[in-house]
């Protein structure tokens, strides 16, 4: 299932908050997961479904890299 964002403004935060809450629900470092998921969601306007994997649903989210060339988005 692909979660694409179609609205802007405050809807972005509500969309990202709810999708990242699901995405990070099983993360051991939940605050960190929510932070980076939120950053990626705001930039990419989507969050992959489930708590892990499924990143092909959102290529922007999948392809974001951190400074160590690892995945930026959880």
C-alpha positions as CSV (number, residue, x, y, z in Angstrom):
1,X,0.0,0.0,0.0
2,X,1.4,3.4,-1.0
3,X,0.7,6.4,1.2
4,X,1.1,9.5,-0.9
5,X,0.5,13.0,0.4
6,X,-1.8,15.2,-1.7
7,X,-2.2,18.2,0.6
8,X,0.1,20.8,2.1
9,X,0.4,22.9,5.2
10,X,-0.8,21.5,8.5
11,X,-2.0,18.4,6.7
12,X,1.6,17.4,6.2
13,X,2.2,17.2,9.9
14,X,-0.9,15.2,10.6
15,X,-0.2,12.9,7.7
16,X,3.5,12.4,8.7
17,X,2.7,12.0,12.4
18,X,0.2,9.2,11.8
19,X,2.2,7.4,9.2
20,X,5.5,7.6,11.2
21,X,3.7,6.5,14.4
22,X,2.9,3.2,12.5
23,X,6.3,3.0,10.8
24,X,8.2,3.5,14.1
25,X,5.8,1.5,16.4
26,X,8.3,-1.3,16.9
27,X,11.6,0.7,16.8
28,X,13.9,0.3,19.7
29,X,14.9,4.0,19.4
30,X,11.5,5.4,18.9
31,X,12.3,9.1,19.3
32,X,15.1,8.9,16.7
33,X,12.9,6.8,14.3
34,X,10.1,9.4,14.6
35,X,12.5,12.3,13.9
36,X,14.0,10.8,10.8
37,X,10.8,9.4,9.5
38,X,9.2,12.9,9.9
39,X,12.0,14.5,8.0
40,X,11.8,12.0,5.2
41,X,8.0,12.2,5.1
42,X,8.0,16.0,4.8
43,X,10.5,15.9,2.0
44,X,9.1,12.9,0.1
45,X,5.4,13.2,0.9
46,X,5.1,9.5,1.6
47,X,6.0,6.8,4.1
48,X,6.2,3.1,3.2
49,X,3.6,0.8,4.8
50,X,4.4,-1.4,7.8
51,X,7.1,-1.2,10.4
52,X,10.0,-2.3,8.2
53,X,10.9,-2.7,4.5
54,X,8.5,-1.9,1.7
55,X,10.7,1.1,0.7
56,X,10.0,0.4,-3.0
57,X,6.6,2.0,-2.4
58,X,8.3,5.3,-1.9
59,X,11.5,5.7,-4.0
60,X,12.3,9.2,-2.6
61,X,12.2,7.8,1.0
62,X,14.2,4.7,0.0
63,X,16.9,6.7,-1.8
64,X,17.6,9.3,0.9
65,X,21.1,8.8,2.3
66,X,22.8,10.0,5.5
67,X,26.4,11.3,5.7
68,X,27.8,7.7,6.0
69,X,25.9,6.7,2.8
70,X,23.4,4.6,4.8
71,X,19.7,4.9,4.6
72,X,18.5,8.1,6.2
73,X,14.9,7.0,6.5
74,X,13.7,4.2,8.8
